[in-house]
Amino acid sequence: MKTIDGPRSYRRSVSPERAATLMKRATYASVAVAVVLISMKAWAVWVTGSMALLATFLDSLLDGAASLVNLFAVRVALTPADRQHRFGHGKAEALAGLGQAALIGASALYLGVESVSRLLDPTPVEQSTLGIAVIVVSLGFTAVLVVYQRYVQRVTGSLAIAADSLHYASDFILNLGVIAALVIAGTLGIVWADPVIALALAFWIGYAAWEIVSRATSELMDREMPQEDRLRIEEIALSHPQVHTIHDLRTRTSGRTVFIQFHLEIPGDLSLRHAHDVADTVELAIATEFPDAEILIHQDPAGHEDVPEAMHPESPLAPTPPTA
């Protein structure tokens, strides 16, 4: 299964308007496919009684719920910043990811309990050929959706779309396991294979939930951008001939928006206007490569050492002078 945790690029290839359109279309497509899959699999579970088929039905049911959450989360995340939310609403995607992880984790737990119960009291699988046919059709729908979601996620960097795509991508392995269970238990008559494969799939689904939690938590906790992007920011800044160095580089993300701030050391004898022009040039160069970034640059004279706030006598963090 493809993980969504870890470094990702923040260099976008589409405009914000195009990204918004793609993200909305991806959520609509996800909900539509979920409705189709849920209907097909519910009927197949009722006819066959397969635990492995129940596994993929539960997965699709929760995928549908997660897709609905995504639909609203993406709409909120794309809402422009306002007076109460100066940094935008991008973290709605991460919150939606945590909600998805909770749903997926619950389904994995339920499936695990039911699988153990069925393993202790095996039940024959009926009409396995019908179940296999349903799964094959489901794989076709899922394949088309995942290809589109991967494209949208690649060009927009959306966490919500990435999490949703992970659900459906994991369905490939899950559904292949279901086919194996139906063949072994239904055709070959090895009834214990159905709950055993379903139990393995429960662990698989639980792992997917953990991946989503990891990525969403990183964004909510303002984790830094990948090191390669941070090094690229520094490289761009230092390419200006009047920049000596940069320090205190800090980055974080909120949905599609990246926040970048750092101190820029330039010659101390430059005029205020000239120093401002240097900072503007550096900012424009960084924004060209990271177009969704909001960049804040503080200019320092070269060699200047910032005095920690706690050292300023009037700072509330300054130590209390000893009393006589």
N, C-alpha and C positions, 0 to 999 in steps of 0.2 A: 504493500500500500504506500502511496506517495505521502510523505509527510508535508505539513504546511508550516512546521516550525523552522526556526533558523533564519539565516540571512536572506534578504530579498532585496532586489534592486528598487531604487526609488526614482529612476530616470524614466519618465513616462514618454510614450510615443503618440498619445492622442491628446486633444484639447479637453479641458474640463467638461465642456458641453457634450462632446462626443462620449466621454467616459461615463457621464451621468446617463445618457441614453442607453449605452451598452449595459450598464449595471441594472437599469430598470427592466430592460428586455430579458436579461438573464434571470431575474427573479420571476417574471411572468412565465417564462418557459419552464422554470423549475416547478412552479406550482402546477402548471398544466400537466407535465409529465407525471408528477406525484399522484394526481387524481386518477390518471389512467392506470398507473401501476397498482395503486391501492385497490381499485375496483377489480382488476384482473386477479390479483393474488388472493383477495378475500374470498372470491368464488372458488379458486383452486384449493385453498386451505379447507374450505367447507366440504368440498368433494373428496379430497384425498386424505385428510386428517394427518398430513405429514408435519412432524415437528420442525424439520429443516425448512419446509415451505412456510411454516409459521414464522420462522426466524426472518426470512426475507420479507414477509408481509409486515411484521412489526417494524423492520428497518424502513420499509417504504412508508408506513404510517407515520413514523416519527420524522422521516425525511420531509413528508408533506407538512407536518406541523412546523418543522424548522424552516422550511421554505416560506411559509406564511410569515413567520417571525422575521425572516430575512427581507421579505417584501416591504414590511413596515420599517425595519431598521435602516434599510438602504435609503428609503425616502426621507427618514429623519436625518441620516448622516449627510445627505446631499443638501440639506437646508443651509442656506448661507449663515454666517455668523451674525449674531444680533447683540443687543446691549447687555443681555443677561448671559450670553455665551460668546465671549470675545474670541475664543479660540475655535469656534465652530462646533459642529455636532458630530464630528467624525467618530468619536468613541462609542457611538450607538452601535457601530459594527462589532466592536469588541464585546459589548454587553450582549448583543444578539448571539455572538459566538459562545459565550458562557451558557446562555439559555439553551442553545442547541446541544452543547455538551451534556447538560443535565438530562435532557430528553433521551439522548443516545445512551448515556450511562444507565438510566433507568430501564431502557429496553434490554440492554445487555444483561443486567441483573435478573430481570424477569425471565429472559430466555434461558439463562443459566439454571435457575431454579426449576423451570419446567423441563429442561433437558435431563436433569438429574432424576426428577420424578419419573419421566418416561423411560429412562435407562433402567430404573428399578422395577418398572412394570411395563415392559415393551408392548407396543401395539402395532399390528401390521399396517403397512401403508397401502392405501387403495388407489387404483387408477393412476399409477406413477407416470404413465405415458402422457396423460393430460397435464400433469404438473410440469413435466419436462417441457412440453410445448409452450406453456405459459411463461416459463422462465426464459426460454429462447427469445420469445417476443419481447419480454422485458429487457433483455440484454440489448436488443436493437434500439429501443427507445432510450435506454440509459447511455448507450454509446454516443448517440447524436447529441444528447444534452451535455455530456461531459466534455466533448470536443469543443462545443460552443462556450461552456463555462471556463475551460482552460484558456481559451483565447481571450475572453473578457478579463479574467484574472491577470493574465500576462500583461495586458496593455493598460490596466487600471490599477493593479496592485491591491484590489479590494479584499479585505479580510473576510467579509461576509460571503462574498462569492467563492473565495478559496475554501472556506469551511463547508459551504453547501456542495461544492464540487467534490470535496473529500468524501462526503456521504455517498454520493452516487458512484464515485470511482471505487470505493470499497465494495459497492454492490457487485462489481464484476467478480471479485474473488468470492464473495458471499454466494452469489447465484451459481457460480461454478461448483461450489461446495454443495449447494442444494441439489444440483443435477446429479452429482456423484451419490448423494444420499438417496435420491429417488431411484437411481439405477440399482444401487447395492441392496437397499431395503425392499424396494418394490418389485424389481425384476429378479434379483438373485435370492430374495427371501431372507436376507441377513438383517433382521429387524433392529438389532442393537446399533447398526451403523447410523441410522437416522438420528437418534438422540446424541450419539457421540460426535457426529459432524456438527450438529446444532450447538453443542457445548463449545466446540472449538470456534465456531462462528461468534458465540457470545463473547469470548475473549477478544476476538478480532474487533468487534464493535466497540468493546470497552476501551481498547487501545486507541481507536479513532477518536473517542471522546477525550481521552487524555491529550492527544495531539492538539485538539481545538482549544482546550483549557490552557495549554502551554503558550500557544500563540496569542490568545486573547489576553492572558495575564501579562504577557510581555508588553503589549501595547498599553494596557491600563496602568501599568507601573512605569510607563515612560522609559522603556528600554532604549538604549542608544541604537542608532542606525548601524548596519553592518560595517566592520572595520574597513572594508574596501571602499565604501562610500565616504567614510570619514577621511581616509587618506586622499581620496580624490578631491574633496573639498579643500583640504590643506594644500594640495598640489596646485589647484586653480588659484588660490589666494597668493601663494608664493611665486606664481608666474608673473605677477606684476613687478616691474623693476624697482618700484619704490617701497615695496613691502619687505620688511626685514624678517618677520616671523609672525606666527599667530599663536595664541594660547587660549586656554579655557573654552575649548570647543565643546559645545553641548548640543545634542540633537534629541528629538523625540518625534513621535508620529501621532496623528489623530485622524483615523480613516485614511483618506488619500492625501491629506495635508502633512507636510514635513516641516518641522520648526528647527531652524538652524541659527545658532548664535555663537559668537566668538569675539575675542579681542584681537585687533589688527595693529601690529606695531609698525609705525612709519616714521620717517625722519622728524625729529622734534622741531626743526626750524621751518617746516612747511606752514604756510598760512592756513587759517581755518578753512577757507574756501577750497584750497588745493587739497587739503587732507580729506575734505568731504568728497571731492571729485574722485580721489583714489578709492575711497570706500565704495562709492557708487559704481565705479568700474568693476571692482571685485565682486560686488553684489550682483551685477548684471551677468558677469561671467558664470557665477555659480547658479543663478536662476536659469540660465540657458540650458544647463545640464540637468537641473532639478526644477523643472517648471512649476511643480506643485508646492514648492517650498516658500515659507515665510522666513525671511532672513533678517537678522538683527546683528549689526556690526558696531562694536565699540572701538573707537580709535585711541590708541596709546602712543606716546612718543617712544621711539626705540630705546630700549634699555631701562624704561621706567618699570619700577616694581610696584604693583598694586598693594596698597595697605589694607590688610583685612579689616572688615567692618568693626570687628571687636576691638581694634586698636584705636579707633577714633574716640576721643574723650566724650563726645556727646552721643555716641551710639548706645542704644539700649542693651547691646551685647557687651559693652565695655565692662571690665572688672570693677567692682566697687573698691575705691581707695581705702586703705586701712585707716581705722580711726585711732586717735591717740588714746 
